[in-house]
Amino acid sequence: MKDKISHWRSFCSHFQVVRYGLIFLAALWLSLGVPGCSFSPPNSQTASSPGPTQTNPTAQRFDGVTINVITHDEAIYTGTKRHIAEFESLTGAKVNLTGIPFKNLYTILQKNWSGNNSKYDIAVILPQWLIDFINAGYLEDLTARVKTDSALRWDDIAPIFRNVSATYKGRTYSIPLDGDFHMVYYRSDLLKEVGLTPPETWDQYLAIAKRFHGKDLNGDGKPDYGSCVSKRAHENSTSMLISIATPFLQSQGTVQGAFFDPDTMKPLVNNPAFAKALDIYKKTMDYGVPQDENLGGSKARELFITGRCALTIDWGDVGPLAIDLSVSKVMDKVGAVITPGTTQVLDRKTNKLVACNKFTCPYAIDGVNHAPYAANVGWTGVIHAKVAPRVQDAAYAFLSYMSQPTQSNVDVTIGTTGFNPYRISQFENSDPWIKAGLSSEAANNYLGAIGVSLNSPNIVLNLSIPHNQEYQFEVLDTAVSDFLVKKLTTEKTMQQIEQGWEQISNKVGRDSQRAAYRASLGL
């Protein structure tokens, strides 16, 4: 593959295979139990399921070699740390792990890797940052290593993670360790008790949140909350807003895009659709905790799994966290569902919301347009290009070891690791999930919800263009934070985001940014 377009077309081809093949059938088999399906039962060994893999990622030892690793200081840090002692024992290498707040990770890496004396050999980062680090020459090209690493089982990594999280212009620069999609989690016992079904639209989400807000949901005699959604600034919380906005903004499939007009590079952030999303995001505060604007992601999860929330929006972490009996009060009381949609979508020609029909919403389900957001796509491991060759070898061995099925198929079943399913085998085989404590029904529901999101032809991918950090984690984050504390009106918020995004595009080069965005959509 010689360019981004061919890379994307290859991904689209793979994605269609996944969509109509394995993962689609997995989603149907797991969530619906369709009789007569030719898909093998989850516990059977199939051609694409990895067999036993080597425990040691390399026959070579690395005695005397030190690897310095940096990542986010919360769950991903825990998941990475989990494998250090065994890797050190197997290889003789020494692994130093540093965790820092999310808001500082990109900036610290940018500053550190731009100098001559880097402190960090490996970083576990968000894939939307890859393009900046690749263009700056910071990352080692891992293509040749991956091709000769049979233990990694590269073909077992689902195409969206293998081709989007790890690959740029046909070259591999990272090793996927995680798969990320937003889903809505709900208290299945509460909904069943009052005869409600999981929310299909954002209006239904708000109605359910209102229904349960202020009631005692975990039996401790205290009033609880209808909705717990992360909103704290500088924590990637604005990805929650994006998940609310995407079904209003994108209805014609992944290639339409949800961030910019691909023809003009005009930001899709100052229109009735985005205004509706902002208002829904703020409305969830009526059913949230006091000072909801300060609720962080980890606290939101804690509140949900201790039984204090009826609904939440989150990545895949909630499913396995719900079975951690040391903290969970909702064992077998949690359901997962594709993020809600809408019956109205933006007409970009008139800049108005219009009703869904077979033309405006060709992928609608029962009249509802869903556009699940692959927020982050998944944390991924990269190696700094300037470190010594011996350290690069050891660094690759560590990332390979973490990602190999023997390790990762267990990691994704443990909520505290921060790692969510990203391998085909992790969708096919429910044994590890059941062994971890999920009931068969809960495992099927959880994996099925991820599969349905992954299968959607209207899935929204990350904004994977240069300077994503500025667009999403600086301009968008700042404006939305001010909006939530009523410093800005809805109109002013949209204007501030639009102006900020336009300034970035013009500064970097509008034509080059447009080309990058179109390429990311396969246009």
N, C-alpha and C positions, 0 to 999 in steps of 0.2 A: 504494500500500500504506500503510495507516494505522497499523498496529501491528506488533509483533514476530511475532505469530501469522500474520498475512497474509504478512509477509515470509518466514517459514519455509515456509508452505504453497506460496508461489511458488517458493522454492528446491527444495522437495521435488518439485514438478511438473517443474521444469527438470532436477532430478537424475534423475528417472525417464527423461526423454528421453535424457539422457546415458547412463544405465545401460543402457537397452535399445537405444539407438541408436549414435551415433558412437563414443564412447569404449569401450563394450562391444565393438563390432565391431572397433575398433582393437586392443583388448587381445587378442581372439581371433585376428585376422588376424596380428598381430605375433608373438604367443607360440606360436600353434598352427598357423598357416598353413592355416586351414580352406579346403578347396577349394570353389569355387562360391559363395563369399561375395560379396555385391554391393558390399562396401566397396571403394572405389577403391584401387589400389596406393599405397604411401606416397609415391611420388615424383610422383604426378599432382596437377594443380591441381583442387581441388574448390570448390564454392560457398562453403564455410566457411573455406577457406584464404585468408589475406590475400594480395593481389597486392602489387606494389611500393608502398611507402609513402613519403611525403615524408621526406626526410632531416632537414630543418629542422623542429622541432616547431611553429614559429610564424613567420609572416612578420614579426613585430615583433621589433625588436632591444631589448636591455636593457643598452646601454652605460652604465657607471657604477653598475649595480645589483649589490650583493653578496648572495649567498645563503649562509646558514650552515646546514650539514647535520650531524646527529649520528646515529650508529648504533653497533652492536656493533663491537668493534675487530678482529674476525678476518675470516672469509671475506666476509661481507656488506660490510664496509668496502672490501675489494679490488674487489668487483663494482661498487660505487658509484663508487669512484675511477676505474675504467676509462673512464668516459664524461665525466669533467670537462673534460679538455683540448679535446675536439672540441666539446662544448656551448659552452664559452667562446668558441671560434673562430667558431662559427656565430651566436651571439647577442650577443657582447660582454659578457655577464655574467661576474661573478667568483664562483666557487664555493669556499667554505672547508669542508673536511670534517674532522670530529672523530670519532675512534673511542674508545670507552671500554669497559671490561670489562662483560660481560653483567650481572653481579650489581648493577651500579650504574646501568644505563641507565634503568629505570623511575623510580627514586628521583630521579635528576638531572632528568629531564624533569618529573616532578611538582612538584619544588621550583622549577625554573626557570620553568615556564609558569604557575605560580600567582602569580608576581610581576608587576610592571608593566614590567620591562625584560628581556625575553626575549633570550637569547643565540642561540637556535636557531629558524630559520624552517621547516626540514624535519626530520623524524625518520623513519628507517626502523626500524620496530618490529614486535613480534609483534601479530597481530590480536586476541589475547585481551585486550590492554590498551585496545583502542579504546573499549569501553563506559565505562570510568572517565574517559578523557580527553574523550569526547563529553559525558557527563553534567556534567563540570566546565566545559564551554564552551571547551575548549582548541583544538578542531579546526575548520578551515574546512570548510563543506559544499561538496563538489566536484560535486554532482549536475548543475548547469547546465553546468559546464565539460566534464564527460564527455560529455554529450548532444551537444555541438556539436563534439567533437574527433574528426573522421573518421580522422585518422592513428593514433589510439590503438587502433582496431579493437576496441572494447569487447566486441562479440559474439564475438570470437575467444578471449577469456579464458574458460576453462571455468567453468560455472555455480557450482561449489562455491567457487572463488576469487573470482569476481565478486560472488556474493551473500553469502558468509560472511565472507571476508576484508575486503571493502570496504564492505559495506552494513549499515546499522542503521536499523530502522523505516522502510524504504523510501527512505532517503537515502544517498548515496554520500559516504564520508568519507576514502577512501584509494585508492591506486593499487597493485594487486598487482604485485609484482616477482619473485615466487618461489612455488613450489608445494611443500608439504612433507607427506610421508608417511613413516612408518618402514617399512623393509623389512629383511629379513635378506640379507646378502651372504655368499657362500660361495666357497671355492676349488673351482671346477668340475673342475680337473685332479686334485686330491687325491681328491675323491669318486668320480670316474670310475675312478681307479686301483684303488680298493678296492671298487668296485661298490656304492657308497652313493648314495641319492637325497637331494635337499635336504630339510631337516627340515620335517615337517608339524605336529609337536607340539613343545612345549617340552621334553618328555622326550627326544625325538629330537635336539633341539638340544644338550642336555647330553651325550648319548651320543656325538655326533659330535665335540664339543669334547674329551671325554675321550680319544677314539680318537687324536686328532692332537697332543694336548698333550705337550710335551717332545720332540717330533721336530723334525728339521731340515726346515723347510718351504720354505726359499728357497736351499738349497745353499751356505750360507756356513759350514757346520760347527758352527753354534750351535743349541742347543735353542730351539724356538719355542713358540707358544701356541695353545691350542685355541679361545679366545674372547677377543676384545678389545671390551669394552663400556664406554662412558664412565660413570664413577661419581663424579667429583670434585664436591664441593659447590659450589653457586652457579653452575653452568654449564648448567642445564636438564637435568642428567643424570637426574633423577627421571622425565622423560618416558619413559626406557627402561623403568623399572619399570612405568609405566602401560601400556606396550605389552605387557608380560608379563601384567599383571593383566586387561586388557580381555576376552580370550576367556573367562576364568573368570566375569566379572561381567556381561557382556551377551551375550545369545543370541537375543533376540526382535526384533532390528532396531534401527536408530538411535534410534527414539523411546523405547526402554526406558531409555537412559542408562546410564552406567558410573561416575558419580561420587557421585550421591545417589539415594535413593528419591524419585521425583518426586511422590509423594503426601504424604510426611511430611518431606522434606528431611533424612532421616537419612543421614549419610555412609556410603558403601559401603566402609569401610576397616577394619572390625573384624569379620571373618568368616573362615571357612575358605578362601574364594577369595583374599582379599587376603593371608592368611597363606601360602598356597601360592606366590603371586607373589613375596613377600618372600624366601622360602626359595630359589626358583629364581634370583632376582637375586643373592643371596649365593652360591649354589652356583657361579655362573659365575666367581667369584673363584678357585675351585680350579683353573681352567684358564686363568687370566689372568696378567698380569704381576705381578712382586713389588710389594707395596703397591698392589694393584689399586684400592683405594678412592680413590687419588689420580690415577687415569688420567682425563685430560681428553679431550674430544671430538676435538680436533685431533690429539692424540698417538695416539688409537685409530685414526683414519683413516690416519695415517702408518704405523703398524705393519702395518695390513692391506695397504696398497698397496705396501709394501716386502716383502711376502711372508712376514711373520712371524706371521700369524694365519690360522686355518682358517675362522673365522666372525666376523661382527660384526653389530651392529644399528645402523642409521644412517639418515639422510635420503638424498635422491637424490644427494648429492655424490660418493659413492664411485664410481658408474658412470663419469662423465667423468674423475675423478682417476686411475682405473686405466689410462687411456690416455696419461697425461702421462709421456712417456718420460724426462723429466729426473729423475723420482723413482720411477716405477712399476716393480715387478719382477713384476707379475702381468698384463701385457698379454695379453688373450684367455684369461685363466685365472679370470675372475670371473663368477659367476652371481648373479642377484637373484631373490627369491621373496617372496611375501606373508608377513607375520610369522606365526610358528607359532601353532597353536591348541591346543585341549584336548578331551578326550573327556568331561570332567566340567565342569559349570557350577553356579553358585550358585542354589539354590532360596531365594528371598527370604522365603518364608513360613516355612520350617523352619530357615533359616539354615544349611543343610547343602549339601555338594556332591552332585549327583546325576548319573547317567549321561546322556549325550546320547541322545536318540531324536527321532522326528519332531515331538514336541510340545515337548520342552525345548530342542531345537536345530534349529528349522525351516530354518535357512540353512546347516546343516552340509554340508561337502564330504567324502564318504566317512566320515561319522561324526565328523568333526573340526569343532568350532566355531571359526571364525576371526572376529576382531573387529579389523581393522586400525585403527590409531590415526593420525588425521590430525594428528600432533603439530605444533603451531604453525600448521597450514594453510599458512602461507607468509609470509615477511617482506613488509611492505607500507609504502608511503610516505605520510606525512601532512603537512599544512601547518598551522602554528600560526595560529589565527584572529586574533591580535592584531597581526600584522605589517602593515606598510604595503601598500596595494593594489598598488603597482608591484612590490614584492617578492613578493607573493602570485602575481602573474601570472608572474613569472620562475620562481618555485618550482614552479608547476604545469607550466610548459613543460619544466623539467628532469625532473620525474617522468614526464611523458608521453613525453619523448624516451627515457628509459631503458626504459620498458615497451613501446614500439612494437615490432612484430615484427622490423623491420630490425635493431634492436639486441638485443632479448631472445632471438630465435631463435638467435643466436650465443652469447649469455651463458650459456644453460642447458647448452651443450655443453662449457663450460670449468669444470673442477672447482674452480678457485681462486676463482671469483666468488661461490660460495655460493648461486647462483640455480639452482633446479631447475624442470623443466617445469611450466607452468601455463596455456599457451595450447593451444587445440585443434590449431592448425597444428603445434605442437611434438610432438604425438602422431601426426599424419597423415603428416608428411613426414620421412623418415629421412635425407634428403640431408645436412642440416647435421651430423648425428651421425656419419655415415660420413666426411664431409669432415674432421671433427675427429679422426678416427683410430679410431673404433669399427668393428669388423667388422660386416657385415650381421647376422650371428647374434647378436653381443653387443648391438647396437642393438635388435634385435627382443626379446631377452630382457629388457633393461633397461626399455624402454618398455612391454612387455607386463606386467611385474610391477607397475609403477605403475598401469597401466590396470586390472588385476585388483583392486588395492586400492581404486582410485577407484570401481570398479563394485560393490563389495560392498554388499549391502543391510544389512549389519550393521556398517558403518563407524562408528567412534567419533569424534565431533568434539571439539574443544577444550572445556574448561570456560569457557564464554563468559558469565560473570555478573560483576556488580560485585565488586571486591576479589579477582579471580583471583590477583593478585600475592601476596596474603597467604595464600590457601589453598594455592597450588601452590609458590610460590618461597620462601616463608618457613616455614610450618608443616610441610608435607610434606618439603621439602628438609632441614630441620634434623633431623627425626625419622629419616629414612632414612640420613642421614650418620652419626648416632650408632649406628644399627643395624648399619651395615657395619663399624664399628670395635668392635663388641661392647659398646658402652656401654648398649645397650638390647636386651632380648629381643624376639622376634617379638611376643609379647603386649603388652609395654610399648610397643613402637613403634606398634602399631595403636591402643592406647588414647590415646597422646599425639596422634596425628593426629586421631582422632575428637574428642577434647576440644577441640583447637585449632580444628578446623573448626566445631564447634558454637558455640564462643565467637564466632567471626567472624559466623556467621549470626545469632546472637542480638543481637550488637552492631549490625550493619547493619540488621537487621529481618528476622526469619525469614519472615514472610509475603511480603515484597517479594522476598527472595532465592528463595523457592520459586516465586513467579510468574515471575521472570526465568529460572530454570532450566527450568521447564515450557515457557515460551515458546521457549527455545532448542532444545527437543526437538520443538516443534510440537504441544504438548498444550494 
